[in-house]
Amino acid sequence: MYELFILGQLMDHSMTGYSLRKAFIAIAGGDQAISFGTLYPLLDKLEQAQEISLSFKTVDNKRPQKLATITDKGKNHFYELINTTVAINKQTQLTFLMKVNFLHLLNQQQQVFVLEDFQNFSKDKLQHLQRRQADLRNNKHMVQADIDDVLLVKQLQIARTQTQVDWVSQLLKQRREA
């Protein structure tokens, strides 16, 4: 997911590590950040794989900053990542946010692929939450007050996920009609 993010961000223009970190926070939200301890080793790894090149940018009265620029090999890898179905893990939601952030870099067919994958994930998540909600109503191992509280949380999760399903479906419809 981090490689997809870095390569996608660099598709438009070269960026410093600090700028990449700020862009990540803008996409992921203030609750999530990529640490410099993760970011800089990954930049070095991408440079070793010849997917980006790193140079130093001199700024007045400051120490030089690493400037990352994507290579043709990196562009090819970005499109491979975009055209791959997202694996289901704890980073799935964030990976889809990254892919949606890069829709402007994709042709219509690629956009539809990404959005169909996101839609399938979102619908599966909604069905899972609805099943968990139904299972909770009949849970004999919990006291009713706990069940009621958990059902409130499930209600919020279902509402959020339904909104996501509706949003992705609308976006997909627009892309298919384009």
C-alpha positions as CSV (number, residue, x, y, z in Angstrom):
1,M,0.0,0.0,0.0
2,Y,2.8,2.4,0.8
3,E,4.6,1.7,-2.5
4,L,1.3,2.4,-4.3
5,F,1.0,5.6,-2.5
6,I,4.5,6.8,-3.1
7,L,4.6,5.8,-6.8
8,G,1.1,7.3,-7.4
9,Q,2.1,10.6,-5.7
10,L,5.2,10.9,-7.8
11,M,3.3,10.3,-11.1
12,D,2.3,14.0,-11.1
13,H,5.6,15.6,-9.9
14,S,8.7,15.0,-7.8
15,M,8.3,15.3,-4.1
16,T,10.4,15.4,-0.9
17,G,9.9,12.9,1.9
18,Y,8.3,15.6,4.0
19,S,5.8,16.4,1.2
20,L,5.0,12.8,0.7
21,R,4.2,12.4,4.4
22,K,1.9,15.4,4.3
23,A,0.1,14.1,1.2
24,F,-0.4,10.7,3.0
25,I,-2.0,12.4,6.0
26,A,-4.2,14.4,3.7
27,I,-5.5,11.2,2.0
28,A,-5.6,8.9,5.0
29,G,-6.9,11.5,7.5
30,G,-5.3,13.0,10.6
31,D,-5.6,9.7,12.5
32,Q,-3.1,7.9,10.3
33,A,0.3,8.9,9.3
34,I,3.3,7.3,7.7
35,S,6.4,7.6,9.9
36,F,9.6,8.9,8.6
37,G,11.1,5.6,9.9
38,T,8.9,3.8,7.4
39,L,9.0,6.3,4.6
40,Y,12.7,6.9,4.1
41,P,13.8,3.2,4.1
42,L,11.0,2.6,1.5
43,L,12.3,5.5,-0.6
44,D,15.7,3.9,-0.5
45,K,14.2,0.5,-1.4
46,L,12.4,2.0,-4.4
47,E,15.6,3.7,-5.5
48,Q,17.5,0.4,-5.3
49,A,14.7,-1.2,-7.4
50,Q,15.2,1.7,-9.9
51,E,11.6,2.7,-9.6
52,I,12.4,6.2,-8.3
53,S,15.6,8.3,-8.3
54,L,16.6,10.3,-5.3
55,S,18.5,13.6,-5.6
56,F,19.2,16.3,-3.1
57,K,17.4,19.6,-3.3
58,T,19.1,22.6,-1.6
59,V,16.9,25.0,0.2
60,D,18.2,28.4,1.6
61,N,19.3,28.2,5.2
62,K,18.2,24.6,5.5
63,R,19.9,21.2,5.1
64,P,19.4,19.5,1.7
65,Q,16.2,17.6,1.2
66,K,15.8,14.3,-0.6
67,L,13.8,14.7,-3.7
68,A,12.1,11.6,-5.2
69,T,11.3,11.3,-8.9
70,I,9.5,8.4,-10.5
71,T,11.2,6.4,-13.3
72,D,9.6,4.6,-16.2
73,K,10.1,1.3,-14.2
74,G,8.3,2.9,-11.3
75,K,5.4,4.0,-13.5
76,N,5.0,0.5,-14.8
77,H,5.0,-0.9,-11.3
78,F,2.4,1.7,-10.3
79,Y,0.1,0.5,-13.0
80,E,0.7,-3.1,-12.0
81,L,-0.4,-2.2,-8.5
82,I,-3.4,-0.4,-9.7
83,N,-4.5,-3.3,-11.9
84,T,-4.2,-5.8,-9.1
85,T,-7.2,-6.8,-7.0
86,V,-6.8,-5.5,-3.5
87,A,-6.0,-8.2,-0.9
88,I,-8.3,-8.3,2.1
89,N,-6.3,-7.3,5.2
90,K,-6.3,-4.5,7.8
91,Q,-5.0,-2.1,5.1
92,T,-7.7,-2.8,2.5
93,Q,-9.8,0.3,3.2
94,L,-6.8,2.6,3.1
95,T,-5.5,0.9,-0.1
96,F,-8.8,1.7,-1.8
97,L,-8.6,5.3,-0.6
98,M,-5.2,5.5,-2.2
99,K,-6.4,4.0,-5.5
100,V,-9.4,6.4,-5.6
101,N,-7.0,9.3,-5.0
102,F,-5.2,8.3,-8.2
103,L,-8.2,7.9,-10.5
104,H,-7.1,10.9,-12.5
105,L,-4.0,8.9,-13.6
106,L,-6.1,6.0,-15.0
107,N,-8.0,5.4,-18.2
108,Q,-11.7,4.6,-18.0
109,Q,-11.2,0.8,-18.0
110,Q,-8.7,1.0,-15.1
111,Q,-11.0,3.3,-13.2
112,V,-13.9,0.9,-13.6
113,F,-11.7,-2.0,-12.5
114,V,-10.7,-0.1,-9.3
115,L,-14.2,1.0,-8.5
116,E,-15.7,-2.5,-9.2
117,D,-13.1,-4.0,-6.8
118,F,-13.9,-1.3,-4.2
119,Q,-17.7,-1.9,-4.7
120,N,-17.3,-5.7,-4.2
121,F,-15.2,-5.2,-1.1
122,S,-17.7,-2.7,0.3
123,K,-20.8,-4.9,-0.4
124,D,-19.0,-7.9,1.2
125,K,-18.2,-5.8,4.3
126,L,-21.8,-4.6,4.5
127,Q,-23.1,-8.2,4.3
128,H,-20.6,-9.3,7.0
129,L,-21.7,-6.5,9.3
130,Q,-25.4,-7.3,8.8
131,R,-24.7,-11.0,9.6
132,R,-22.8,-10.1,12.8
133,Q,-25.7,-7.8,13.7
134,A,-28.2,-10.7,13.3
135,D,-25.9,-13.1,15.2
136,L,-25.6,-10.6,18.1
137,R,-29.4,-10.5,18.6
138,N,-29.4,-14.2,19.5
139,N,-26.1,-14.2,21.5
140,K,-26.8,-16.2,24.7
141,H,-23.3,-15.5,26.1
142,M,-23.8,-11.8,26.6
143,V,-26.1,-9.8,28.9
144,Q,-28.8,-7.8,27.1
145,A,-27.2,-4.4,28.0
146,D,-24.0,-5.4,26.3
147,I,-25.8,-6.7,23.3
148,D,-27.7,-3.4,23.0
149,D,-24.5,-1.4,23.1
150,V,-22.8,-3.6,20.6
151,L,-25.8,-3.3,18.3
152,L,-25.5,0.5,18.4
153,V,-21.9,0.2,17.3
154,K,-22.9,-2.2,14.5
155,Q,-25.7,0.2,13.5
156,L,-23.1,2.9,13.0
157,Q,-20.7,0.6,11.1
158,I,-23.5,-0.5,8.8
159,A,-24.6,3.1,8.1
160,R,-21.0,4.1,7.3
161,T,-20.5,1.1,5.0
162,Q,-23.9,1.6,3.3
163,T,-22.9,5.1,2.6
164,Q,-19.6,3.9,1.1
165,V,-21.4,1.3,-1.0
166,D,-23.8,4.0,-2.3
167,W,-20.9,6.4,-3.0
168,V,-18.8,3.9,-4.9
169,S,-21.8,2.7,-6.9
170,Q,-22.6,6.2,-8.0
171,L,-19.0,6.9,-8.9
172,L,-18.8,3.6,-10.8
173,K,-22.0,4.5,-12.7
174,Q,-20.5,7.8,-13.7
175,R,-17.3,6.2,-15.0
176,R,-19.2,3.6,-16.9
177,E,-21.3,6.3,-18.6
178,A,-18.3,8.4,-19.5
